[in-house]
């Protein structure tokens, strides 16, 4: 199992999403060899990261976490510097077919804030000091690493066939 603690505005997290995650999905996740869990770790220095984390969890409430996760990383340059990213997030939710009123209410009422806080505490309790932070087969790894690094750790932990 891989658990990723990440921030949608973190440059190293964006690079992981663009470069490493597609290879992990192709070789391990889609085949079911490795379970992949994403958890929130917004950096307070990134003005809109907490709101983005909430948006992804509001989408999760409607079964669309991964669609919003991907879209947030793909569009970080658009909503990241925005003064009010909620409008962008709402439009994104609508484009993805989410119940817009329910999504907007979740976001504006901060219904997911406690879950984001829980993820942050979980990350720090496991030794996170930056993003992205991973637990790979239970072993902590902080920072952006190439696919080969993940592959070596995964293969070392997979049962031999």
KALINMO-V702587 format. One line per field, one symbol per residue. burial: I if it has 24 or more other C-alpha atoms within 12 Angstrom, else O. Layout:
burial->???
This chain:
burial->IIIIIIIIIIIIIIIIIOOIIOOIIOOIOOOOOIOIIIIIIIIOOOOIIIIIIIIIIIIIIOOIIIIIIIIIIOIIOOIIOOOOIIOIIIOIIOOIOIOIOOIIOIIOOIIIIOIIIOIIOOIOOOOIOIIIIIIIIOOIIIIIIOIOOIIOIIOOOOOOO
